[in-house]
Amino acid sequence: GQNIDQPTEMTATEGAIVQINCTYQTSGFNGLFWYQQHAGEAPTFLSYNVLDGLEEKGRFSSFLSRSKGYSYLLLKELQMKDSASYLCAVKWGNAGNMLTFGGGTRLMVKP
Amino acid sequence: GAGVSQSPSNKVTEKGKDVELRCDPISGHTALYWYRQSLGQGLEFLIYFQGNSAPDKSGLPSDRFSAERTGGSVSTLTIQRTQQEDSAVYLCASSSWGTGGPEQFFGPGTRLTVL
């Protein structure tokens, strides 16, 4: 089966930097996504990595190492509104159309 | 509207009843996904439609669950003889690899409660 692991919860301080890790084992790989989900709301797209390296988008960056089956999401200059769940998802399969999500990491930002 | 819409937003039903959940994807999106999310849990893949191809039903938890997509657009997820463990938020998402980015756009979800 497909296996995606990420920490269940993390806590960080407003203004700080936090790194959320994700490791995966899937049948094939066609890209890795990070989504943000606030409580009671639908997930919203943050980033997509298909090649190794770092993708930067404002305060958020996402890194991928395909050989290690590893990704992280880096959040800088944390704000209270960043308190949410962060979902790692891997696209896999022969046609590259299957998407499996990890259990999500609930991030709590404290003042 | 421009986004994915789902109806109803909330559904309360009695154990043993059938329910139908509806999803209207973004116009032109060829791929449509159904997920289930239990309280505090991650997203569980249910079923995937891509264009006119046969759907991937590998995530459906039992034969009580079925889905169809008419005309390559609107999709309906049907749960027959509902059980209490079916209580969850059912999320629909659509995407278009051909003309847009790789991301999936999610609807607001239908919260199903089985009493």
Contacts between the chains, C-beta under 8 A, distances in Angstrom:
chain1	res1	chain2	res2	distance
A	31	B	102	6.1
A	33	B	102	7.6
A	33	B	103	6.7
A	33	B	104	7.8
A	41	B	108	7.6
A	42	B	91	6.1
A	42	B	106	3.8
A	42	B	107	6.3
A	42	B	108	5.4
A	42	B	109	5.8
A	43	B	43	7.4
A	43	B	91	7.7
A	43	B	106	5.2
A	44	B	106	7.3
A	45	B	101	8.0
A	45	B	103	3.8
A	45	B	104	7.2
A	45	B	105	7.4
A	48	B	101	7.3
A	48	B	102	5.2
A	48	B	103	6.3
A	50	B	102	7.9
A	87	B	42	6.7
A	87	B	43	6.8
A	89	B	43	7.7
A	91	B	102	7.5
A	95	B	50	7.8
A	97	B	31	6.9
A	97	B	48	6.5
A	97	B	50	6.0
A	97	B	56	7.6
A	98	B	45	7.4
A	98	B	48	7.0
A	98	B	56	7.1
A	99	B	33	6.9
A	99	B	45	6.8
A	99	B	104	6.9
A	100	B	45	6.3
A	101	B	35	7.6
A	101	B	42	5.0
A	101	B	43	4.1
A	101	B	44	8.0
A	101	B	45	7.5
A	102	B	42	5.9
A	103	B	41	6.6
A	103	B	42	3.8
A	104	B	41	7.9
A	104	B	42	5.0
